[in-house]
Amino acid sequence: LCLARAGRGLLFAVLDDLARGVRVFFGPALVFDPGRVKKILAIRLDRVGDVVLTTPALRAIKETYPFCRLTVLARRYTRDLLDGLSFVDEVVCLEDFSREDFISYLRNRHFDVTLGFHPDVLVNRIAAWSKAPWRVGYAFAGSGIFLTRALADDRDRRLRHEVLSALEVVGIIGARTADTSLSIPVCPEAEAFAEAFFRERGLAGIRVAAVHPGSRQTYIRWPAERFAELSE
């Protein structure tokens, strides 16, 4: 298994080097012009926690470009984490489109910038489909060729909080914020559901702490004994 992962990593590295060479061959990308940024597409298609940890970066975009329209492309199961954020103008779910309709949507919106927050071939292909003049994301399995600025995915070697990784992505277009707090909007329907959930289980009025241990990436996985200590 370890050898398979190592071989896959080597293959992806070779593909990324080839993609980098192709970009160099076709010449430099269009020089970034902040004055032309009117519409930004932020792409976050992975997990719940990662979406929440991206909210400071989304805030940074809106603080830096207050007059731009910020659209976030997400999954249906994370939409509720984004609806209601004051610094997000529109949330779009990938599952709501057929492939053809989705490409038409991207082209008709005329995005100026796309920002991909996690290394993924589909994320980078979406950036290319949009035909945005500035496309920022992570090089991955050769798909960095679809980007105008491809970042190296070095999070397993240069360990840092996911909030900081997301802020590095938006920093490419000059977006900054002094407020790195996380934001989770809670609608009245969600509050009513939570109250009913606890009431039906005899937990009404009791303070409850939830712990969700584990992580997909081993290099950021907290030891089980630490979770146990925290819970106690």
Disulfide bonds with the S-S distance in Angstrom:
none
